[in-house]
Amino acid sequence: MPTLFDPIRLGEYELKNRILMAPLTRGRTGSEGVPDRMVAEYYAQRAEAGLLITEATAINAQGRGWRNAPGVYTTAQVAGWRGVAEAVHARGGRIFMQIWHMGRTVLPEYANGNRPVAPSAVKAEGGLPGKDGNRRPFATPRAITIPEIRRTVADFARAAKRAVEAGFDGVEIHAANNFLVDSFLRDGTNRRQDEYGGPIENRARFLIEVVEAVIGVIGAGKVGVRLSPTNSYFGISDSEPHVIFPNVAALLNRFDLAYLHVLEPKAASEVAPVAHLIRAAYKGTLIMNGGFDLRSGNHALGAGEADAIAFGVPFIANPDLVERYRYDLPLTDADPETYYTPGRQGYADYPTYKSHQSPAQRASAA
């Protein structure tokens, strides 16, 4: 039976272990969305993961909608990400960039005062920090037009090409957590009457077009997709998640993707689990994410529930998470107050386990 420490073939790459770093929004790229040396350091510190997946990165200006979020649509942003890729590769790591459009959760102040776009005019619940750091409620979006859909699909492909040109090993298409692609999939947010609404095949059309376009420029072995079948971020919902998501997974089979990444929290939810249905429908490499630890991760692999496990919060405060899991060392708790704040604190300043120890302790451990 495979364990977290066994290698795995993922698309074009042989990974050194099955411990992946999940995408984690951290808000450290400043007002222009440009990663700097601190961001490169943060990712490089965690390069022992089999694969790093970056925080969600905007494909265009219209899709970048909250404070200090990164992008990959300007020359400066691409140059900043190149430094990240180089730092990770220098440490022997692999890294994919997660690419997204925030859809109905784009704050108008980031879009020249314009309303956000979504499949339909369904307002998201809650809000996000604005440019001054104060929380803003979401605006009611307008329905994206067919020409805009086509331009957005092309922008996903351009973002993927830029990521690979910047040195990234591939991209993960963010089709989860309420954002634009996910909101097309779910009938709670997609009320269209055209070819992008209604039946499952229509609601999946936007995702499939994005996947086809991205594969067309960088190849299937460099492309992953992330889904979140049971979460309700910002009020998103679907009347039959146990139907739509396995069907979407089956539609993705024809692409020979590097992987399908499923976020489904292990904690109890109002929605019955869907991941096992996706596992049955999808024939490729499946990554699971959602509250796993060393033991539950190994159990999921041994039971055939997944081929690799992505860990999120544990990687924030434990840059050496792979080593800590390998030797069953205690973990450091992350500080939620610094998840999205500017600067090194709570980001690139978490020590490794060895640096906690005195010289005598390190000598004894050796």
Summary of the structure (lengths in Angstrom):
residues: 366
radius of gyration: 19.7
end to end distance: 29.3
largest distance: 69.3
contacts: 1311
relative contact order: 0.14
helix: 38%
strand: 15%
